[in-house]
Amino acid sequence: MSQLSFFSAEAVPPAVADLTGILAAPGQVVLVGQGHEQAARVSVVVDAQWRAEALAEMIAAAGLVPEIARTDENTPLVRTAPDERLTAIAKNWTRGAVKTVPPQWLPGPRELRAWTLAAGMPESDRYLLGLDPHAPDTHTALAAAMMRVGIAPTLIGTRGTHPALRISGRRRLSRLVENVGEPPDDAEAFHWWPRSD
């Protein structure tokens, strides 16, 4: 077990804003209801059950109700129950029906952990944070947000179905690892988790 970093996701108290990391990945946020009854729901389709379970834990830790379901393609889907505390996030992360990145958004340790859980994958000695192929206008803004927290990425795959931010170099990888904390307690998660060695 490595020493807990002061900047690690484990050192930061859970908050509803942590779930914005899911929106940096291919996650979605929708408003539900109207007026005083208005709430919002955050959801993401993931490629493995361990991802859904770990994200459900983050959702619960933030004080929200998680739900795990399956898509028509039998892929894990994790989402929050509708909650009015997510309404501000929905309004900040959408323009009309289009997902956008708020100009002041910075991915802190828990946001980075949520993003890694939703769409992180190793690529030889580099690491990829998956982006939303259906929201190409968010890609450059997310790359800029990562630069502002000292993890300068390379934007790749923007013309394909798997756009991502590639993080390479020992210092940047170490900073990512330091932020996201330990992998979930699952052998498969360990294989997909970022490493700096």
N, C-alpha and C positions, 0 to 999 in steps of 0.2 A: 504494500500500500504506500503510495507516494504521500509526501507531506501536503496537507491541505493549503492551497494558496489563498492569500487574502482576497484575490480577485476571482476565486473559483465560484461556480454556480452554487456550490454547497455552503459558501460563506455569506450568500445574499438571501435575505428573507423572501419567500414566495410572494408574488403579486400578480394581479390580473394582467398587467402589462407584459408579463413574461410570454404570454401567448402570441404577442406580435411576432415572435420568432417563427411561429407556424405560418404567418402570413408572408414572411420573407421567403419561405419555402413555397411549394404549390398549394398552400392552404387558402381557404376562402372565409369571408365573413359576410353574413347577411343580416339585415334588419328584419325583425318579425313583429307584427302588430303595429299599432299607431298610437299617437298621443301619449297619454300617461301610461298606457299599457305597452309602450314600445320596448323591445328588448333586442338582443342580437345573439347570434350563434357563430362560433368559430369551428371550422371542420377541416380535416385533411385526409386524403386517401394516401395510405402508406403501403410499402411493398412487403412488410413483414409484421407478424403479430407482436414481436417484442417491441417494435416501434410504437404500435398502438397502445400497448400496455404501459410503456414508460411515459408516453404523452398523457395518458389518462391519469397517471400518478401526479404529473405536473399540474394538470387541470384541477385535480382534487386538492393538491397542496395550496393552490391559489384561492381555494374556497368556493370553487364552482363544481357543478355536477357533470362528471364525464359520462359519455356513452360510447361503447364500442359496437360497431355493426359491421356488415359486409356489403360491398357494392354488388351490383348485378353481375359483375365479372368475378365475384367471390374474393375481392381484395379487401383487406382491413380498412375500415373507416373509423376515425376517432373524432368525436365532436363534443362540444359543450352543450348542455341543455340551454335553451334561451335564457338570457340573464340581462337585466338592465345595466349591470356594471360593464357590459361589453359594448354598449351603445356608442360611447365616445370613440372607442377603437374603430368601430364600423364606420363612423362618420369621418374619422381621420384617415382611414385606409381606403376610402372609395371616393371616386368622383363620378356621379351618376351610377352606372352599373359596373364601372371599370375600377380594378384594384390599382391603388397608387401608394407611394411611400411618402409618409409625412416628411417635410423638409428637415425637421429637427430630430428625426428618429436616429437613435444610436443603439446598436445591438450590445447590450450589457451581457454579463455572464449567463444569466438565465434565459435571455432571448436567444443567445448563441447555442445554448444547450437544447432549447426547443427546436431550433433550426436544424441542428445536427441530428436530433432524434427523428425529425420528420424526413430529412432528405440529405443526410451526410453520407459520404462513401469514400474509402481510400482509392487512390489511383497511383500505384507503385509508391514512390517516396513523396507523393503529394496528397492533398486532400481536397475533395470537392464538396461544396455546399450547393445542393440543387436549387434551381430557380423555377418559377412558374412559367411553363412554355406558353400559357394563355395570357400572360401579362408582361409582354416584352418591354413595355415602357418602364417597368420597375427595375430592370436589370442594372442599368447604369447607376441609378440612384442607390441601389443596394451595394454596389461595388464602392461607391463614394462613401457610404455610411461605414463600411468595413475599413476603408482607409482612415477615416476619422478616429477609429478606435485602435489604430496601429497594426492592422492586419491587412496589408495591401494585397488584394487578389487580382487574378487575371480572369476576365470574362471570356468564357468559352461556349461553343455550341449554340450560339444565338440563332442560327439558321435551322437547327434541328429540333428534335422533340425532347432533348435532354440538356437544356442550357444550365450552366453552373458557374460558380465562382471557384477558381482553382487557387488553392493556397499552397505555396511552395517555399522552400528555404527553411532552414532550421529555426531561425528566430521567429518567423511568422507562425510556423507550426507549433513551436513551444508556447507562444502566446495564446493560440487557439486552445491547445490542450489545457493550459493553465486556467483558462476561462470556463471551459465546458465541464471540467471536473471528471470524476470517475465514470466509466461506462455503467449502464444498468447491469444488474447481476444476472447476466445471461451470456452463454458462450457465443452465440451468434452476434450479440451486441458488441462483445469484445473485438470480434473480427472486423466489424464495420466502424469502430471508434477511431478517432484521430490519435496518432502517436507522433512523438517528436524525435525518437531515437533513430 
